[in-house]
C-alpha cells in the first residue's frame, strides 16, 4: 500500500483552508465574487507557504462546474482532475526544466486553442525565475494580450530575478512566512486527525525549525511520527534536527549574563557532546540576544516582535533584567563576528568560545575603562594572576640571505611586536603605568607605520602573499578587525589573498607580531589612494617627472 505523506495529504483544497495567507485569500475571494479576475498573476514568497496550492485552488474556483466560485465543490470532474494533476485545461509547467525558448514557443502556439470543456485554459508555471531571458522575451506579447480563455499563474521564490517587463504585466501577490503560533495550531489539528500524541514544546520546536514553511513542518512531523507514533517527544525533535534545547540555551546565556565564562564554556561543551550543530547554535545565540534586545527596549509592548510562546517571553523578560542594553548590543556584535570568523577557520568551536570570553570579560573592562582604567584591568585579570607571554612559535622563520630585514625594519618590528613586558609589572604592582597600558589598543597609524615589517614577515613564509599585500594598504582597524584596502585594478590580488589557507596564514602572522588576535578583511576601495610615498621619493619623482612602478619594503 502506497503511503501519502502529510504534506500532500493535508494540502489545502479551498481558500478557507490556506494557513497564514488571509491577506491574499480575501483578495481572491473578493475578485471572484465581483468577477474582476486578471489574466496573469505572480505569486512570490519563500518555499512551502502555499503558492502552488493557491494557484490550484484558483484554477478550481474558475473551472468548477458551479463556478466561478469562491468555494469550489471538489466533486465535479474539473475539480477532481485539477486536484489529481491530470486536467487538460490546467497545465502545470516546471520552470526549471522547461526554461528555454522552444518550450515557450510551444506554449504560445497551444494557448490559442480553446479549453477542452472548462471555462479557461490556465497555465501554472512554477519557479518562473528559472526561465532564460530569451524565453521571457518570447512570452511578453502573449502575456500582455492573451486570448480571453487563457489565464497565467506564475510562482517564484526569487522575485528579484523576474524581469520587470514580466512583473508589470501581472498582478503581484507576496506571500509571507507562516507564524509559529499559526503553525502550532495547524499541527495540533493534524496530530488529532493522525492520532499523534505531541507535546506543546515538540510542536514549538518543529514550527521554529520549519522557519515559516508549513511543508517543512509537516515533513518533520511525518518523520517523527514514523519514529514514535505513541508520543512525539521534544527530545526527539531536538535530537533529529540537531537543535539546542531551549532550557540549555537559557542556561548558556545565564552564564554569559552572570559574567561566568567557566559556566558558559561548560554548558557549551555539554551541548557539543550531545552532537548539536555548532553553526546552528551560533545562529540560535544571535537570535536569542536579538530577542533580549527587543524585550529590553520595549518590554511586553514589543512582545509581538518575538514569535515565541508566552512562557518563553516571560523567561526572556527575566533574563533581560540581568543585562544593560549596551551589554546586549555588544554581545550581539561579538556573536555575529564569531559567525563571520567561523567561515574562514577550520574549527567552528573556537570563534564562539572567543565570543564568550569577550562577552564575560571585555564587557566589564570596556565599561570600567571609561572611569577607571585600573578597575578595568582588575575586572579582566585576577589580582595575583600572571599573564603568560604569547607564543612566538606559530611559524618557524625561513632562513634566507635574500630576505634579511634592514636595521630600520628590525627596529620598527621590535617597536610594534615587542611592547614592554607586562608580566613583571602585573606581578609586582598592578597600579603601574605598564599594567594600565595593557587595556589600550594599537591604532591604524601604528599598523601603517609597521606595514613593511609585517609584509616582510609574510614574505619569509610565502613571497607571493607579501607581493599581493604590498599592493594594498591598511584602511581601518577597530576591535581587532583590520580592513586592508585595494584599488579596483588589484582585484586578482585581493581574491588570491582571500583563499582560506592564505588568509589564515596572514592572520596568524599579524596576530603574532602585533601581540593580539587580528581578524583581516579585504575590500575594494573606490577612493583608494595607495600607500603614502616617502618624502625623498616624492621629491625625486617630481624632479625627474617619474612614477612609482613597484615598491618593496622601502627599497
C-alpha positions, 0 to 999 in steps of 0.5 A: 500500500502506497503511503501519502505523506502529510504534506500532500495529504493535508494540502489545502483544497479551498481558500478557507483552508490556506494557513497564514495567507488571509491577506491574499485569500480575501483578495481572491475571494473578493475578485471572484465574487465581483468577477474582476479576475486578471489574466496573469498573476505572480505569486512570490514568497519563500518555499512551502507557504502555499503558492502552488496550492493557491494557484490550484485552488484558483484554477478550481474556483474558475473551472468548477462546474458551479463556478466561478466560485469562491468555494469550489465543490471538489466533486465535479470532474474539473475539480477532481482532475485539477486536484489529481494533476491530470486536467487538460485545461490546467497545465502545470509547467516546471520552470526549471526544466522547461526554461528555454525558448522552444518550450515557450514557443510551444506554449504560445502556439497551444494557448490559442486553442480553446479549453477542452470543456472548462471555462479557461485554459490556465497555465501554472508555471512554477519557479518562473525565475528559472526561465532564460531571458530569451524565453521571457522575451518570447512570452511578453506579447502573449502575456500582455494580450492573451486570448480571453480563455487563457489565464497565467499563474506564475510562482517564484521564490526569487522575485528579484530575478523576474524581469520587470517587463514580466512583473508589470504585466501581472498582478503581484501577490507576496506571500509571507512566512507562516507564524509559529503560533499559526503553525502550532495550531495547524499541527495540533489539528493534524496530530488529532486527525493522525492520532499523534500524541505531541507535546506543546514544546515538540510542536514549538520546536518543529514550527521554529525549525520549519522557519515559516514553511508549513511543508517543512513542518509537516515533513518533520512531523511525518518523520517523527511520527514514523519514529514514535507514533505513541508520543512525539517527544521534544527530545526527539525533535531536538535530537533529529534536527540537531537543535539546542534545547531551549532550557540549555540555551537559557542556561548558556546565556545565564552564564554569559549574563552572570559574567561566568565564562567557566559556566558558559564554556561548560554548558557549551561543551555539554551541548557539543557532546550531545552532537548539536550543530555548532553553526546552528547554535551560533545562529540560535545565540544571535537570535536569542540576544536579538530577542533580549534586545527587543524585550529590553527596549520595549518590554511586553509592548514589543512582545509581538516582535518575538514569535515565541510562546508566552512562557518563553517571553516571560523567561526572556523578560527575566533574563533581560533584567540581568543585562544593560542594553549596551551589554546586549548590543555588544554581545550581539556584535561579538556573536555575529563576528564569531559567525563571520570568523567561523567561515574562514577557520577550520574549527567552528568551536573556537570563534564562539568560545572567543565570543564568550570570553569577550562577552564575560570579560571585555564587557566589564573592562570596556565599561570600567575603562571609561572611569577607571582604567585600573578597575578595568584591568582588575575586572579582566585579570585576577589580582595575583594572576600572571599573564603568560607571554604569547607564543612566538612559535606559530611559524618557524622563520625561513632562513634566507640571505635574500630576505634579511630585514634592514636595521630600520625594519628590525627596529620598527618590528621590535617597536610594534611586536615587542611592547614592554613586558607586562608580566613583571609589572602585573606581578609586582604592582598592578597600579603601574603605568605598564599594567594600565597600558595593557587595556589600550589598543594599537591604532591604524597609524601604528599598523601603517607605520609597521606595514613593511615589517609585517609584509616582510614577515609574510614574505619569509613564509610565502613571497607571493602573499607579501607581493599581493599585500604590498599592493594594498594598504591598511584602511581601518582597524577597530576591535581587532578587525583590520580592513586592508584596502585595494584599488579596483585594478588589484582585484586578482590580488585581493581574491588570491589573498582571500583563499582560506589557507592564505588568509589564515596564514596572514592572520596568524602572522599579524596576530603574532607580531602585533601581540593580539588576535587580528581578524583581516578583511579585504575590500575594494576601495573606490577612493583608494589612494595607495600607500603614502610615498616617502618624502625623498621619493616624492621629491625625486619623482617630481624632479625627474617627472617619474612614477612609482612602478613597484615598491618593496619594503622601502627599497 
